[in-house]
Amino acid sequence: MKRVSKSLLLPLMVAGLHSLAMAQASPTAPITLPPMGWSSWNSFSNTINSSITIAQANALHNSGLQKAGYVYVNIDEGWWLGERDSGGNIVVDPKAWPAIQPGERAGDMSNIARYIHSLGLKAGIYTDAGKNGCSMYPDIGPAYFHTGSEGHYEQDFLQFARWGFDYVKVDWCGGAKENLDPDFQYGEIARAIAHAEKITGRKLYFSICEWGRQSPSTWAPGVGGTDQAIWRTGGDIVAPVVAAGPHSERKVSLENIFRNFDANYHPEAQHTGYYNDADMMVVGMPSLTPAQNRLHLSLWAMAATPLLIGADLTTLNAATLADLTNPEVIAIDQNPLGLQAVKVAENGSGLEIWSKFLSASGERAVLLLNRTYFPAPMSVAWKDLGLTGSEASVGEVWTGKQLAAIKDKYNATVPPHDAVLLLVRGTEGTFAHYAPDPTDKASISSETRFSDIAATPATFVQVRINYRNPGAETRIAALHVNAQAGTRIALLPTGSNTSSAWIQVRLDRRGNSNQIRFTQTANVRIESIDVF
Ligand code: GLA
């Protein structure tokens, strides 16, 4: 253990945090940001087909959404009916997925992938880890069995890559029914994806959809060594809605928005490039008010969770489009550190202050969240955000109002069931630098320990992990804090440089007796950590 004291570091820190953060080289593999785009499920469920997908892709392209960063067009469940040919290949309905351009063959999913790519967008597809998919909604059409990939992992993921898809969501309906082990199955799928990439050169972004039932925060980050992944943390935000169909009366609800936001709270697992997935959004769907749309976007951006629009894009009005493309909201979601907001204070029951640590020194995204049924005076103090100094500038994100040199805290009256989203720019607080315990030869040991870490009053602290991964592959280390349940952290290749990944941990022991251990570090070198 070698701890550089806060007091020693303070002058260096205050003056030099920004340059310290920037001095480090990026990993040699790109850090993926939370995916942004559109997904078919919330508005079209099992009725998805080629013409709907084309209309949605066109709307994404023409509405300003693509320019703002929404690039995925994700085809969810319902695109195939569970039939395979004698070679085990998925049979695609030629009527639902006809030729789009001259010379194409009907019943070939590469047609739609090509179309999506022709607009400069990326294409996503869907399957299940088990034998059967979820396709059992008899009241919105016939039930389709065998719409999962179990027994065909290599074949199916190779097919998806050959068709030209860039993204695959893998659901868990069949897996759950068969009582499979998600850590194992999703690991096998990651291997199939890597195999497909080796053969085709096409990367499939891996979206794990296990709904948080078997603690994916402990196994999903970097499962199977994948260098890009998200994992669902909760159930569906809305039941299948088919326009004018039997489900059309099922409304989206604020209750479910809050439920999914709360289930998504796993700061101990989310780390740079690897995200908890709170589900596709319902922004812009019937029955949400403009204020609720903005609240929903604020929550998703604070969580740094994927921004996948589930509404019918051809029906969005100008105000909703403006909210969805708000550059500051998107920048909060897409901040490269990838950390989710943590709750730092409460002004009273249901009156919550959330803070998201951003990459610029002294900068925080802050949400004053009023969950109650009454308007409430709320207040956030700079010290609750880990900032020092008495003054900070404040930008009110949704109104665009800029306030300079605000002293100590910000006050607002927050309407019921609503929130105020802020960008606060102040003076960064202290951090402490720790070197590994000296008994560890970090380069050869498979465990790297950092001991005698001082507790702080915060529920979660931000940890910058400074590491070197000279290999070509992303390495997965296990991370243990004190006696808490472990999680995994993915460490991208860095070449011969030192790079960093960020995560948040709870230092739940008093005094200087906290310990952070990394195991399975044989192929990487964890050089130091900085605790903010
Ligand atoms: C599950 C998933 C949804 C959607 C449906 C499709 O419920 O959680 O996001 O993919 O399956 O049936």
Residues whose N, C-alpha, C, O or C-beta is under 5 A from the ligand:
A	BS01	GLA	W41 D76 E77 C134 S135 D236
